[in-house]
Amino acid sequence: MKILDIGVLSEQSGVPPSTLRYYEEIGLIESIGRRGLRRQFGTEALTQLALISLGKTAGFSLEEIKGMFGKGGAPNLPRAAIHARAEELDAQIRRMTALSNALRHVADCPAESHMECPRFRRLLIVASKSSRHARQAGRS
């Protein structure tokens, strides 16, 4: 088995050593020993760090990501949770696309004043409802 010093692992993964130490502290990755004061890792840590990065990008918390590793750090991906997150991302993409389209319309609107534009006024109503809904959801 090839052993990677924390500096080499950091260089190859792009993850700072301080983050590697934190990930080890919370149990996301595990060092296999030390050489002097420097932590040593197996090459599987590169795969684990790639999965952690993917999970973070997808919006999973570190605690959720931690649950995606089985014994010995092998990936044990919960398919149902991944499907659910993909659905959430699809919904977010739809909302962001609608917002992008609305903003483009506002930027290019030929109306003398944006307040004269029916589409802009509808956008304000939708934004107001979304804001109110978000505040109410935060109170629950």
C-alpha positions as protocol buffer text, in pm:
chain_id: "A"
residue {
  index: 1
  type: MET
  ca { x: 0 y: 0 z: 0 }
}
residue {
  index: 2
  type: LYS
  ca { x: 129 y: 342 z: -94 }
}
residue {
  index: 3
  type: ILE
  ca { x: 144 y: 594 z: 190 }
}
residue {
  index: 4
  type: LEU
  ca { x: 85 y: 965 z: 143 }
}
residue {
  index: 5
  type: ASP
  ca { x: 227 y: 1226 z: 376 }
}
residue {
  index: 6
  type: ILE
  ca { x: -28 y: 1495 z: 471 }
}
residue {
  index: 7
  type: GLY
  ca { x: 159 y: 1747 z: 252 }
}
residue {
  index: 8
  type: VAL
  ca { x: 148 y: 1516 z: -49 }
}
residue {
  index: 9
  type: LEU
  ca { x: -220 y: 1437 z: 12 }
}
residue {
  index: 10
  type: SER
  ca { x: -291 y: 1809 z: 37 }
}
residue {
  index: 11
  type: GLU
  ca { x: -104 y: 1880 z: -287 }
}
residue {
  index: 12
  type: GLN
  ca { x: -269 y: 1596 z: -480 }
}
residue {
  index: 13
  type: SER
  ca { x: -621 y: 1663 z: -350 }
}
residue {
  index: 14
  type: GLY
  ca { x: -612 y: 2043 z: -334 }
}
residue {
  index: 15
  type: VAL
  ca { x: -740 y: 2026 z: 25 }
}
residue {
  index: 16
  type: PRO
  ca { x: -538 y: 2233 z: 276 }
}
residue {
  index: 17
  type: PRO
  ca { x: -361 y: 2041 z: 555 }
}
residue {
  index: 18
  type: SER
  ca { x: -570 y: 2223 z: 818 }
}
residue {
  index: 19
  type: THR
  ca { x: -886 y: 2091 z: 651 }
}
residue {
  index: 20
  type: LEU
  ca { x: -739 y: 1740 z: 634 }
}
residue {
  index: 21
  type: ARG
  ca { x: -670 y: 1755 z: 1007 }
}
residue {
  index: 22
  type: TYR
  ca { x: -1026 y: 1877 z: 1069 }
}
residue {
  index: 23
  type: TYR
  ca { x: -1173 y: 1601 z: 852 }
}
residue {
  index: 24
  type: GLU
  ca { x: -971 y: 1348 z: 1050 }
}
residue {
  index: 25
  type: GLU
  ca { x: -1083 y: 1504 z: 1379 }
}
residue {
  index: 26
  type: ILE
  ca { x: -1452 y: 1466 z: 1287 }
}
residue {
  index: 27
  type: GLY
  ca { x: -1405 y: 1116 z: 1145 }
}
residue {
  index: 28
  type: LEU
  ca { x: -1443 y: 1180 z: 772 }
}
residue {
  index: 29
  type: ILE
  ca { x: -1097 y: 1045 z: 691 }
}
residue {
  index: 30
  type: GLU
  ca { x: -850 y: 844 z: 894 }
}
residue {
  index: 31
  type: SER
  ca { x: -473 y: 861 z: 901 }
}
residue {
  index: 32
  type: ILE
  ca { x: -290 y: 532 z: 911 }
}
residue {
  index: 33
  type: GLY
  ca { x: -9 y: 663 z: 1128 }
}
residue {
  index: 34
  type: ARG
  ca { x: 254 y: 930 z: 1166 }
}
residue {
  index: 35
  type: ARG
  ca { x: 606 y: 988 z: 1058 }
}
residue {
  index: 36
  type: GLY
  ca { x: 738 y: 1216 z: 1323 }
}
residue {
  index: 37
  type: LEU
  ca { x: 465 y: 1476 z: 1368 }
}
residue {
  index: 38
  type: ARG
  ca { x: 328 y: 1439 z: 1015 }
}
residue {
  index: 39
  type: ARG
  ca { x: 14 y: 1237 z: 952 }
}
residue {
  index: 40
  type: GLN
  ca { x: 28 y: 959 z: 694 }
}
residue {
  index: 41
  type: PHE
  ca { x: -269 y: 847 z: 481 }
}
residue {
  index: 42
  type: GLY
  ca { x: -345 y: 561 z: 248 }
}
residue {
  index: 43
  type: THR
  ca { x: -423 y: 637 z: -117 }
}
residue {
  index: 44
  type: GLU
  ca { x: -793 y: 567 z: -50 }
}
residue {
  index: 45
  type: ALA
  ca { x: -801 y: 908 z: 120 }
}
residue {
  index: 46
  type: LEU
  ca { x: -785 y: 1066 z: -229 }
}
residue {
  index: 47
  type: THR
  ca { x: -1111 y: 892 z: -325 }
}
residue {
  index: 48
  type: GLN
  ca { x: -1267 y: 986 z: 8 }
}
residue {
  index: 49
  type: LEU
  ca { x: -1170 y: 1352 z: -40 }
}
residue {
  index: 50
  type: ALA
  ca { x: -1314 y: 1351 z: -392 }
}
residue {
  index: 51
  type: LEU
  ca { x: -1642 y: 1213 z: -255 }
}
residue {
  index: 52
  type: ILE
  ca { x: -1642 y: 1472 z: 24 }
}
residue {
  index: 53
  type: SER
  ca { x: -1592 y: 1747 z: -234 }
}
residue {
  index: 54
  type: LEU
  ca { x: -1872 y: 1609 z: -451 }
}
residue {
  index: 55
  type: GLY
  ca { x: -2103 y: 1582 z: -150 }
}
residue {
  index: 56
  type: LYS
  ca { x: -2030 y: 1938 z: -40 }
}
residue {
  index: 57
  type: THR
  ca { x: -2088 y: 2066 z: -393 }
}
residue {
  index: 58
  type: ALA
  ca { x: -2421 y: 1884 z: -400 }
}
residue {
  index: 59
  type: GLY
  ca { x: -2521 y: 2054 z: -74 }
}
residue {
  index: 60
  type: PHE
  ca { x: -2478 y: 1770 z: 173 }
}
residue {
  index: 61
  type: SER
  ca { x: -2353 y: 1861 z: 521 }
}
residue {
  index: 62
  type: LEU
  ca { x: -2030 y: 1710 z: 649 }
}
residue {
  index: 63
  type: GLU
  ca { x: -2237 y: 1503 z: 893 }
}
residue {
  index: 64
  type: GLU
  ca { x: -2446 y: 1367 z: 605 }
}
residue {
  index: 65
  type: ILE
  ca { x: -2130 y: 1297 z: 406 }
}
residue {
  index: 66
  type: LYS
  ca { x: -1979 y: 1115 z: 703 }
}
residue {
  index: 67
  type: GLY
  ca { x: -2275 y: 875 z: 688 }
}
residue {
  index: 68
  type: MET
  ca { x: -2188 y: 796 z: 326 }
}
residue {
  index: 69
  type: PHE
  ca { x: -1877 y: 604 z: 426 }
}
residue {
  index: 70
  type: GLY
  ca { x: -1888 y: 248 z: 552 }
}
residue {
  index: 71
  type: LYS
  ca { x: -1628 y: 55 z: 746 }
}
residue {
  index: 72
  type: GLY
  ca { x: -1274 y: 144 z: 657 }
}
residue {
  index: 73
  type: GLY
  ca { x: -1390 y: 455 z: 473 }
}
residue {
  index: 74
  type: ALA
  ca { x: -1531 y: 268 z: 173 }
}
residue {
  index: 75
  type: PRO
  ca { x: -1814 y: 457 z: -1 }
}
residue {
  index: 76
  type: ASN
  ca { x: -2161 y: 344 z: 108 }
}
residue {
  index: 77
  type: LEU
  ca { x: -2381 y: 589 z: -78 }
}
residue {
  index: 78
  type: PRO
  ca { x: -2747 y: 620 z: 29 }
}
residue {
  index: 79
  type: ARG
  ca { x: -2925 y: 618 z: -306 }
}
residue {
  index: 80
  type: ALA
  ca { x: -3258 y: 748 z: -173 }
}
residue {
  index: 81
  type: ALA
  ca { x: -3093 y: 1053 z: -15 }
}
residue {
  index: 82
  type: ILE
  ca { x: -2897 y: 1117 z: -333 }
}
residue {
  index: 83
  type: HIS
  ca { x: -3216 y: 1096 z: -542 }
}
residue {
  index: 84
  type: ALA
  ca { x: -3389 y: 1338 z: -303 }
}
residue {
  index: 85
  type: ARG
  ca { x: -3100 y: 1584 z: -324 }
}
residue {
  index: 86
  type: ALA
  ca { x: -3100 y: 1561 z: -705 }
}
residue {
  index: 87
  type: GLU
  ca { x: -3472 y: 1648 z: -702 }
}
residue {
  index: 88
  type: GLU
  ca { x: -3402 y: 1947 z: -475 }
}
residue {
  index: 89
  type: LEU
  ca { x: -3128 y: 2062 z: -712 }
}
residue {
  index: 90
  type: ASP
  ca { x: -3361 y: 2025 z: -1013 }
}
residue {
  index: 91
  type: ALA
  ca { x: -3624 y: 2240 z: -837 }
}
residue {
  index: 92
  type: GLN
  ca { x: -3360 y: 2498 z: -748 }
}
residue {
  index: 93
  type: ILE
  ca { x: -3238 y: 2505 z: -1109 }
}
residue {
  index: 94
  type: ARG
  ca { x: -3594 y: 2565 z: -1230 }
}
residue {
  index: 95
  type: ARG
  ca { x: -3638 y: 2854 z: -982 }
}
residue {
  index: 96
  type: MET
  ca { x: -3302 y: 3005 z: -1073 }
}
residue {
  index: 97
  type: THR
  ca { x: -3375 y: 2975 z: -1446 }
}
residue {
  index: 98
  type: ALA
  ca { x: -3707 y: 3153 z: -1399 }
}
residue {
  index: 99
  type: LEU
  ca { x: -3533 y: 3424 z: -1198 }
}
residue {
  index: 100
  type: SER
  ca { x: -3262 y: 3461 z: -1461 }
}
residue {
  index: 101
  type: ASN
  ca { x: -3523 y: 3495 z: -1736 }
}
residue {
  index: 102
  type: ALA
  ca { x: -3714 y: 3753 z: -1533 }
}
residue {
  index: 103
  type: LEU
  ca { x: -3400 y: 3955 z: -1467 }
}
residue {
  index: 104
  type: ARG
  ca { x: -3313 y: 3951 z: -1837 }
}
residue {
  index: 105
  type: HIS
  ca { x: -3661 y: 4080 z: -1913 }
}
residue {
  index: 106
  type: VAL
  ca { x: -3626 y: 4356 z: -1654 }
}
residue {
  index: 107
  type: ALA
  ca { x: -3288 y: 4455 z: -1799 }
}
residue {
  index: 108
  type: ASP
  ca { x: -3425 y: 4465 z: -2156 }
}
residue {
  index: 109
  type: CYS
  ca { x: -3781 y: 4584 z: -2083 }
}
residue {
  index: 110
  type: PRO
  ca { x: -3890 y: 4857 z: -2325 }
}
residue {
  index: 111
  type: ALA
  ca { x: -4134 y: 5014 z: -2076 }
}
residue {
  index: 112
  type: GLU
  ca { x: -4061 y: 5374 z: -1980 }
}
residue {
  index: 113
  type: SER
  ca { x: -4061 y: 5275 z: -1612 }
}
residue {
  index: 114
  type: HIS
  ca { x: -4026 y: 4924 z: -1475 }
}
residue {
  index: 115
  type: MET
  ca { x: -4338 y: 4986 z: -1266 }
}
residue {
  index: 116
  type: GLU
  ca { x: -4534 y: 5016 z: -1593 }
}
residue {
  index: 117
  type: CYS
  ca { x: -4424 y: 4668 z: -1699 }
}
residue {
  index: 118
  type: PRO
  ca { x: -4684 y: 4401 z: -1607 }
}
residue {
  index: 119
  type: ARG
  ca { x: -4421 y: 4127 z: -1603 }
}
residue {
  index: 120
  type: PHE
  ca { x: -4200 y: 4326 z: -1363 }
}
residue {
  index: 121
  type: ARG
  ca { x: -4498 y: 4390 z: -1133 }
}
residue {
  index: 122
  type: ARG
  ca { x: -4578 y: 4014 z: -1131 }
}
residue {
  index: 123
  type: LEU
  ca { x: -4214 y: 3946 z: -1048 }
}
residue {
  index: 124
  type: LEU
  ca { x: -4241 y: 4182 z: -749 }
}
residue {
  index: 125
  type: ILE
  ca { x: -4555 y: 4002 z: -626 }
}
residue {
  index: 126
  type: VAL
  ca { x: -4388 y: 3661 z: -659 }
}
residue {
  index: 127
  type: ALA
  ca { x: -4073 y: 3787 z: -484 }
}
residue {
  index: 128
  type: SER
  ca { x: -4284 y: 3932 z: -201 }
}
residue {
  index: 129
  type: LYS
  ca { x: -4471 y: 3603 z: -154 }
}
residue {
  index: 130
  type: SER
  ca { x: -4146 y: 3403 z: -163 }
}
residue {
  index: 131
  type: SER
  ca { x: -3989 y: 3630 z: 95 }
}
residue {
  index: 132
  type: ARG
  ca { x: -4293 y: 3608 z: 323 }
}
residue {
  index: 133
  type: HIS
  ca { x: -4305 y: 3228 z: 284 }
}
residue {
  index: 134
  type: ALA
  ca { x: -3932 y: 3196 z: 366 }
}
residue {
  index: 135
  type: ARG
  ca { x: -3974 y: 3406 z: 683 }
}
residue {
  index: 136
  type: GLN
  ca { x: -4272 y: 3198 z: 795 }
}
residue {
  index: 137
  type: ALA
  ca { x: -4087 y: 2873 z: 728 }
}
residue {
  index: 138
  type: GLY
  ca { x: -3798 y: 3002 z: 940 }
}
residue {
  index: 139
  type: ARG
  ca { x: -4030 y: 3046 z: 1237 }
}
residue {
  index: 140
  type: SER
  ca { x: -4157 y: 2687 z: 1233 }
}
